[in-house]
């Protein structure tokens, strides 16, 4: 699985409500960043768009937008890195 496949799978799991699995995709640092970014996000998440943005060393950066039933959205810039043979989200922030 490459970084793009991982990121799309993660976004799909978020829209399916598979909370334990999406939290397992995050490093502790990224998990700490999640709460403020999700404040005001649509609930439940129903759609996603994953767009590759950059490659920096071994990291891959994606802009991910999640949508809800009522038309609201939340966007995040998500950085993924291969750690111990598995892709992990290592940083979350608002896209610039």
Phi and psi restraints in degrees (value plus and minus 20) as a CYANA .aco file:
   2 UNK   PHI    -115.9   -75.9
   2 UNK   PSI     157.7   197.7
   3 UNK   PHI     -81.5   -41.5
   3 UNK   PSI     -60.0   -20.0
   4 UNK   PHI     -85.2   -45.2
   4 UNK   PSI     -61.8   -21.8
   5 UNK   PHI     -84.2   -44.2
   5 UNK   PSI     -61.7   -21.7
   6 UNK   PHI     -79.6   -39.6
   6 UNK   PSI     -68.4   -28.4
   7 UNK   PHI     -85.1   -45.1
   7 UNK   PSI     -60.8   -20.8
   8 UNK   PHI     -85.3   -45.3
   8 UNK   PSI     -60.5   -20.5
   9 UNK   PHI     -82.7   -42.7
   9 UNK   PSI     -60.7   -20.7
  10 UNK   PHI     -82.4   -42.4
  10 UNK   PSI     -67.3   -27.3
  11 UNK   PHI     -82.6   -42.6
  11 UNK   PSI     -59.9   -19.9
  12 UNK   PHI     -84.3   -44.3
  12 UNK   PSI     -61.8   -21.8
  13 UNK   PHI     -81.7   -41.7
  13 UNK   PSI     -58.2   -18.2
  14 UNK   PHI     -81.0   -41.0
  14 UNK   PSI     -60.2   -20.2
  15 UNK   PHI     -95.7   -55.7
  15 UNK   PSI     -35.8     4.2
  16 UNK   PHI    -115.4   -75.4
  16 UNK   PSI     -20.4    19.6
  17 UNK   PHI      54.7    94.7
  17 UNK   PSI       3.5    43.5
  18 UNK   PHI    -107.4   -67.4
  18 UNK   PSI      49.3    89.3
  19 UNK   PHI     -78.0   -38.0
  19 UNK   PSI     -68.9   -28.9
  20 UNK   PHI     -78.3   -38.3
  20 UNK   PSI     -59.0   -19.0
  21 UNK   PHI     -90.8   -50.8
  21 UNK   PSI     -60.3   -20.3
  22 UNK   PHI     -90.2   -50.2
  22 UNK   PSI     -55.0   -15.0
  23 UNK   PHI     -86.7   -46.7
  23 UNK   PSI     -53.4   -13.4
  24 UNK   PHI     -88.2   -48.2
  24 UNK   PSI     -39.8     0.2
  25 UNK   PHI     -97.8   -57.8
  25 UNK   PSI     -30.1     9.9
  26 UNK   PHI    -122.3   -82.3
  26 UNK   PSI     122.0   162.0
  27 UNK   PHI     -93.8   -53.8
  27 UNK   PSI     143.3   183.3
  28 UNK   PHI     -76.4   -36.4
  28 UNK   PSI     -55.6   -15.6
  29 UNK   PHI     -85.9   -45.9
  29 UNK   PSI     -63.4   -23.4
  30 UNK   PHI     -87.9   -47.9
  30 UNK   PSI     -57.6   -17.6
  31 UNK   PHI     -79.0   -39.0
  31 UNK   PSI     -59.8   -19.8
  32 UNK   PHI     -86.2   -46.2
  32 UNK   PSI     -44.9    -4.9
  33 UNK   PHI    -105.8   -65.8
  33 UNK   PSI     -35.8     4.2
  34 UNK   PHI     -86.6   -46.6
  34 UNK   PSI     -66.8   -26.8
  35 UNK   PHI     -73.0   -33.0
  35 UNK   PSI     -74.9   -34.9
  36 UNK   PHI     -81.1   -41.1
  36 UNK   PSI     -52.7   -12.7
  37 UNK   PHI     -92.0   -52.0
  37 UNK   PSI     -49.3    -9.3
  38 UNK   PHI    -108.7   -68.7
  38 UNK   PSI     -26.7    13.3
  39 UNK   PHI     -79.1   -39.1
  39 UNK   PSI     103.4   143.4
  40 UNK   PHI      62.2   102.2
  40 UNK   PSI     -15.9    24.1
  41 UNK   PHI     -90.9   -50.9
  41 UNK   PSI     132.5   172.5
  42 UNK   PHI     -82.6   -42.6
  42 UNK   PSI     125.8   165.8
  43 UNK   PHI    -159.9  -119.9
  43 UNK   PSI      96.8   136.8
  44 UNK   PHI    -106.0   -66.0
  44 UNK   PSI     140.6   180.6
  45 UNK   PHI     -95.4   -55.4
  45 UNK   PSI     118.0   158.0
  46 UNK   PHI    -144.7  -104.7
  46 UNK   PSI     -48.0    -8.0
  47 UNK   PHI    -154.3  -114.3
  47 UNK   PSI     141.5   181.5
  48 UNK   PHI    -169.1  -129.1
  48 UNK   PSI     136.1   176.1
  49 UNK   PHI    -155.0  -115.0
  49 UNK   PSI     104.6   144.6
  50 UNK   PHI    -135.5   -95.5
  50 UNK   PSI      99.3   139.3
  51 UNK   PHI    -143.5  -103.5
  51 UNK   PSI     101.1   141.1
  52 UNK   PHI     -86.0   -46.0
  52 UNK   PSI     118.6   158.6
  53 UNK   PHI    -135.6   -95.6
  53 UNK   PSI     -65.7   -25.7
  54 UNK   PHI    -180.9  -140.9
  54 UNK   PSI     143.4   183.4
  55 UNK   PHI    -144.9  -104.9
  55 UNK   PSI     108.3   148.3
  56 UNK   PHI    -151.7  -111.7
  56 UNK   PSI      81.3   121.3
  57 UNK   PHI      44.3    84.3
  57 UNK   PSI    -146.8  -106.8
  58 UNK   PHI    -108.1   -68.1
  58 UNK   PSI     -24.4    15.6
  59 UNK   PHI    -105.0   -65.0
  59 UNK   PSI     129.7   169.7
  60 UNK   PHI    -143.1  -103.1
  60 UNK   PSI     117.8   157.8
  61 UNK   PHI    -138.4   -98.4
  61 UNK   PSI     114.1   154.1
  62 UNK   PHI    -151.5  -111.5
  62 UNK   PSI     122.5   162.5
  63 UNK   PHI    -116.3   -76.3
  63 UNK   PSI     103.8   143.8
  64 UNK   PHI    -141.2  -101.2
  64 UNK   PSI     107.1   147.1
  65 UNK   PHI    -136.4   -96.4
  65 UNK   PSI     107.5   147.5
  66 UNK   PHI    -127.9   -87.9
  66 UNK   PSI     119.3   159.3
  67 UNK   PHI    -140.9  -100.9
  67 UNK   PSI     134.2   174.2
  68 UNK   PHI    -134.0   -94.0
  68 UNK   PSI     159.1   199.1
  69 UNK   PHI     -83.3   -43.3
  69 UNK   PSI     -56.5   -16.5
  70 UNK   PHI    -104.5   -64.5
  70 UNK   PSI     -13.9    26.1
  71 UNK   PHI      75.0   115.0
  71 UNK   PSI     -27.4    12.6
  72 UNK   PHI     -91.5   -51.5
  72 UNK   PSI     135.4   175.4
  73 UNK   PHI    -156.8  -116.8
  73 UNK   PSI     141.4   181.4
  74 UNK   PHI    -159.8  -119.8
  74 UNK   PSI     116.2   156.2
  75 UNK   PHI    -139.6   -99.6
  75 UNK   PSI     123.4   163.4
  76 UNK   PHI    -158.6  -118.6
  76 UNK   PSI     125.8   165.8
  77 UNK   PHI    -116.9   -76.9
  77 UNK   PSI      97.8   137.8
  78 UNK   PHI    -136.2   -96.2
  78 UNK   PSI     104.6   144.6
  79 UNK   PHI    -122.9   -82.9
  79 UNK   PSI     106.7   146.7
  80 UNK   PHI    -136.0   -96.0
  80 UNK   PSI     129.1   169.1
  81 UNK   PHI    -163.8  -123.8
  81 UNK   PSI     123.4   163.4
  82 UNK   PHI    -101.3   -61.3
  82 UNK   PSI     100.8   140.8
  83 UNK   PHI    -146.9  -106.9
  83 UNK   PSI      98.8   138.8
  84 UNK   PHI      38.1    78.1
  84 UNK   PSI      14.5    54.5
  85 UNK   PHI      64.4   104.4
  85 UNK   PSI     -16.8    23.2
  86 UNK   PHI    -149.5  -109.5
  86 UNK   PSI     122.3   162.3
  87 UNK   PHI     -94.9   -54.9
  87 UNK   PSI     118.6   158.6
  88 UNK   PHI    -156.8  -116.8
  88 UNK   PSI     127.5   167.5
  89 UNK   PHI    -103.5   -63.5
  89 UNK   PSI     101.3   141.3
  90 UNK   PHI    -128.1   -88.1
  90 UNK   PSI     -34.3     5.7
  91 UNK   PHI    -174.6  -134.6
  91 UNK   PSI     118.8   158.8
  92 UNK   PHI    -147.9  -107.9
  92 UNK   PSI     116.0   156.0
  93 UNK   PHI    -177.6  -137.6
  93 UNK   PSI     147.1   187.1
  94 UNK   PHI     -92.2   -52.2
  94 UNK   PSI     119.1   159.1
  95 UNK   PHI     -83.9   -43.9
  95 UNK   PSI     128.8   168.8
